[in-house]
Amino acid sequence: MLTVVLILNGLIGLGCLLVAWQLWRLKGQLAHTADTLTAVERKVHRVLYPAPKYISMGQSGTHHLRQSLKDKELQLQRIQQMMKLLSLGRIFWQRVFFLSQASKSGKRRIRNR
């Protein structure tokens, strides 16, 4: 009976030793993982820390570009209006010239439509 108790006690001791060894290895792996995550966090912080400043700068630049685009669109509309007026003036002067030429020659030309 004493032999069985000693053998069982030895097996339980070996089992506890195995569990302790596995826990010690897990502790080392967790420590390594924690160190890696800490290093990654530092690098991410270093990269992302100035991000709000750059986002603000980008928003400001976008705002200025949109304002500039609105100004350019207004200029384009004015130029298009001037081109339409010049085109109408050209058509008007061509008709006046055509009528004056027709009245000088005494003939009226008929335009084909």
C-alpha positions as CSV (number, residue, x, y, z in Angstrom):
1,M,0.0,0.0,0.0
2,L,2.8,2.4,0.8
3,T,4.4,1.6,-2.6
4,V,1.2,2.6,-4.4
5,V,1.0,5.9,-2.5
6,L,4.6,6.7,-3.2
7,I,4.2,5.9,-6.9
8,L,1.0,8.0,-7.1
9,N,2.6,10.8,-5.3
10,G,5.6,10.7,-7.7
11,L,3.3,10.7,-10.7
12,I,1.3,13.7,-9.3
13,G,4.6,15.4,-8.7
14,L,5.8,14.8,-12.2
15,G,2.5,16.0,-13.6
16,C,2.7,19.2,-11.5
17,L,6.3,19.6,-12.7
18,L,5.2,19.2,-16.3
19,V,2.4,21.8,-15.8
20,A,4.8,24.2,-14.1
21,W,7.3,23.8,-17.0
22,Q,4.5,24.5,-19.6
23,L,3.4,27.6,-17.6
24,W,7.0,28.8,-17.4
25,R,7.3,28.5,-21.2
26,L,3.9,30.2,-21.7
27,K,5.1,33.0,-19.5
28,G,8.2,33.5,-21.7
29,Q,6.1,33.5,-24.9
30,L,3.6,36.0,-23.4
31,A,6.5,38.3,-22.3
32,H,7.9,38.2,-25.8
33,T,4.5,38.9,-27.3
34,A,4.0,41.8,-24.9
35,D,7.3,43.3,-25.8
36,T,6.5,43.0,-29.5
37,L,3.1,44.6,-29.1
38,T,4.7,47.4,-27.1
39,A,7.3,48.1,-29.8
40,V,4.5,48.0,-32.4
41,E,2.4,50.4,-30.4
42,R,5.4,52.8,-30.1
43,K,6.0,52.8,-33.8
44,V,2.3,53.3,-34.6
45,H,2.1,56.1,-32.1
46,R,5.2,57.8,-33.7
47,V,3.6,57.5,-37.1
48,L,0.0,58.5,-36.2
49,Y,0.7,61.2,-33.6
50,P,1.1,64.0,-36.2
51,A,-1.8,62.7,-38.3
52,P,-4.4,65.2,-36.9
53,K,-2.2,68.2,-37.9
54,Y,-1.8,66.8,-41.4
55,I,-5.5,66.1,-41.7
56,S,-6.2,69.6,-40.7
57,M,-3.7,70.9,-43.2
58,G,-5.3,68.8,-45.9
59,Q,-8.8,70.0,-45.0
60,S,-7.6,73.6,-45.2
61,G,-5.9,73.0,-48.6
62,T,-9.1,71.4,-49.9
63,H,-11.1,74.3,-48.7
64,H,-8.8,76.8,-50.5
65,L,-8.9,74.6,-53.7
66,R,-12.7,74.6,-53.6
67,Q,-12.8,78.4,-53.2
68,S,-10.4,78.7,-56.1
69,L,-12.5,76.4,-58.2
70,K,-15.6,78.5,-57.5
71,D,-13.7,81.6,-58.6
72,K,-12.5,80.0,-61.8
73,E,-16.1,78.8,-62.5
74,L,-17.3,82.3,-62.2
75,Q,-14.6,83.6,-64.5
76,L,-15.4,80.8,-67.0
77,Q,-19.1,81.8,-66.9
78,R,-18.2,85.5,-67.6
79,I,-15.9,84.5,-70.4
80,Q,-18.6,82.3,-71.9
81,Q,-21.1,85.2,-71.7
82,M,-18.6,87.5,-73.4
83,M,-18.0,84.9,-76.1
84,K,-21.8,84.6,-76.7
85,L,-22.1,88.4,-76.9
86,L,-19.2,88.6,-79.3
87,S,-20.8,85.8,-81.4
88,L,-24.1,87.7,-81.5
89,G,-22.3,90.9,-82.4
90,R,-20.4,89.1,-85.2
91,I,-23.7,87.7,-86.5
92,F,-25.3,91.1,-86.3
93,W,-22.4,92.8,-88.2
94,Q,-22.4,90.1,-90.8
95,R,-26.1,90.6,-91.4
96,V,-25.6,94.4,-91.5
97,F,-22.7,94.0,-93.9
98,F,-24.7,91.5,-96.0
99,L,-27.7,93.8,-96.2
100,S,-25.4,96.8,-97.1
101,Q,-23.7,94.7,-99.8
102,A,-27.0,93.6,-101.1
103,S,-28.4,97.1,-101.2
104,K,-25.3,98.4,-102.9
105,S,-25.5,95.8,-105.6
106,G,-29.3,96.1,-105.9
107,K,-29.8,92.4,-105.5
108,R,-31.0,90.5,-102.5
109,R,-29.6,87.1,-101.9
110,I,-31.8,84.4,-100.7
111,R,-30.3,82.1,-98.0
112,N,-31.0,78.4,-98.2
113,R,-32.1,77.0,-95.0
